[in-house]
Amino acid sequence: MDSFQLINTDPYPSDFTVEYRFLSHDDASYAGMAKSYRDYLGITADGASGEAATLIQAIGLDYKSGLFGKNYVAMTTYAELTEIIGELKAAGVSDLEAVYLGWNAGGFYDNADARPAASLLLGGNAGLAKLQSTLEAAGIALYVYGDPLVAFSAALGQGVTKKITLANFASTAMTTSLFGNVWFRSPAGIAETITDDAARYARLGIGRFALDTIGEAVFSYREDGQNHYREEMLQTTYAEVAALSDYGLGLYRPESYLWNLIDSYYFAPIESNKYAYVTDSVPFVSLVLHGAVNLYSPYVNYVSDDDLFALRLIEYGIMPSYLVTYQPTHELRYTNSAYVYTSHYALWKASIIKTDTAVGGILSEVKGSLMTYHRYVAAGVAETTYENGIVVYVNYNETAVNVGGILVPAASAALVRP
């Protein structure tokens, strides 16, 4: 049957408001815009957030398709994650945050509707309890990975929502080596996927969640015979995330309307879009959020020059993150995570320690402090100023540079205290 596009008779079904803020003098800059936007979002620094902690995201349980179902692969058990954290602490990586993907019975993939429970393959209740107590004693926050907005099947009972065209809402928001697409669930059910199991999570000692997709997904959908447009979805998502305020929350690539609700921002931007007309990169997200939210980079695993990357992290006030497994990466072959080509902790340990020393050594001096100004003072030399008076210079050049009497070595950074 042929079809045709129909123009909506009410193309703007919601009311829109445009607010103008006029900036002058020193505030007529990107730093001034960031300050105004921070005030607009109601974000404040409390001195405790934005700490200089390296992020370790560990893959626990995954599976590959077998003749009679799923063949599970334990990549990082509870005891092994405890060992990883212990080794890094002993090596001088003092501040850490951990995200655990596939921490539960059945893992994460194709298991969204399962009740939270410790995995026997990863060490059972006793192993999870020991991991929790070890990290708590060390002052390390453990976030468990989840994605309540997606389903791996469109079967009945999965809560899959529909497009306005009435088709099931398939999406490539998340793809794995075994799933070419996923299906969107109703945003109205985000909070209850966690709150319905609040007692179970409490018994397991879990109070922090790293949630994917939610932060960046914006779409119109149809539910209960009604069309719900993007503006309404934003309001629903905000209310759902706000309903999880009793928990620690980290989101991946979240849009700004959720920034005042989160503790951690994963995959924070570390460069511009590199269009030809762009002359400089501006760390706008960092100017808004540093000191109020923990900012973490994309995985260092996928960076070809980690020394250069470390300089950019120092300039932007962003801490490094690593995707790790205790078992060799080749064990992920044929699993959902087969696209991961380098994660073996034993191979990345030295890099984690080196990058943490370089980046954390400087950013630990400005944790909990707002970033108040950023500029390039010379070709290849960036200056970042913080509310506590500290100024950080980053020199990308192959020769040392003198900035106002401060000698910044080649391919290095310098910190100036007030």
Secondary structure, 3 states (H helix, E strand, C coil): CCCCCCCCCCCCCCCCCCCCCCCCHHHCCHHHHHHHHHHHHCCCCCCCCCCCCEEEEEECEEEEEECCEEEEEECCCHHHHHHHHHHHHHCCCCCEEEEEECCECCCCCCCCCCCCCECHHHCHHHHHHHHHHHHHHCCCEEEEEECCCEECCCCCCCCECECCCCCECEECCCCCCCCCCEEEECHHHCCHHHHCCHHHHHHHCCCEEEECCCCCCCCCEEECCEEECHHHHHHHHHHHHHCCCCCEEEEECCCHHHHHHCCEEECCCCCCCCCCCCCCCCCHHHHHHECCEEEEEEEHHHCCCHHHHHHHHHHHCCEEEEEEECCCHHHHCCECCCCCCCCEHHHHHHHHHHHHHHHHHHHCCCCCCCEEEEEEEECCEEEEEECCCCEEEEECCCCCEEECCEEECCCEEEEECC
